[in-house]
Amino acid sequence: MRIDVVSIFPDYLAPLGLSLPGKAQATGLLELHVHDLRGWTRDRHRTVDDTPYGGGAGMVMKPEPWGEALDELLEPGVTLVVPTPSGEPFTQALARELATRDRLLFACGRYEGIDQRVLDEAHGRAEVREISIGDYVLNGGEVAALAITEAVVRLLPGFMGNPESLVEESHEDGLLEYPVYTKPASWRGREVPPVLLSGDHAAIAAWRHEQAVRRTAARRPDLVPASVVLDDVEVRPAR
Ligand SMILES: Oc1ccccc1-c1ccno1
């Protein structure tokens, strides 16, 4: 997979050279290119924003630099990913979908956003996914690009040392992950659940599933499949 990121703060993406993405680049699984949007400006002040038509606070990112950046980078077969608070929710399912793409191009907006005409034009020639990583407001798309990249890249075949570890993660089966324990068996008077020391793999699997369902019902009732009924778990109604 090749990932390109365009930002006015390219150094923000430096962590992508570390840990998992860094390893993937070293093994050739990932090709990463970070670009400074100002490289596509034409004026001496390298202007990327201006006041919004219709008035209002803040600044809007000008279409010209983005248009030229996408002319160069949004080649056939590239999926444009635009982090935005108004995007579709980023989920593990969406991460799996994006992991099937050959190339991703992240457009990291700042200020009040990117001139809509840039996105409208891009829709006409590429797959464009406007994505939100949560219901809160950031100062720009860079943090979202980091999060989406990590969630996607770790799903690439050959990426994780042990692909088995991907199977039982939170959200992989639609549920939150069960609680985990390691040595020592007793810590500050707290014991590891005995079933985990029993060696009874069927009982361990059953306990882990029930714990995952209970945790999901308590913390994310919106994720609990309708088929699951738990008598003694307080399920707070989805807000
Ligand atoms: O709040 C933002 C500002 C710019 C780009 C993206 C975001 C955002 C917020 C949540 N997900 O993405």
The ligand as an ORCA input file, in Angstrom:
! r2SCAN-3c Opt
* xyz 0 1
  O     -12.240     18.301     13.936
  C     -11.596     18.107     12.751
  C     -10.996     19.198     12.087
  C     -10.333     18.983     10.873
  C     -10.281     17.710     10.330
  C     -10.872     16.643     10.980
  C     -11.532     16.830     12.198
  C     -12.178     15.663     12.857
  C     -12.847     15.627     14.053
  C     -13.263     14.289     14.190
  N     -12.827     13.619     13.129
  O     -12.168     14.455     12.304
*
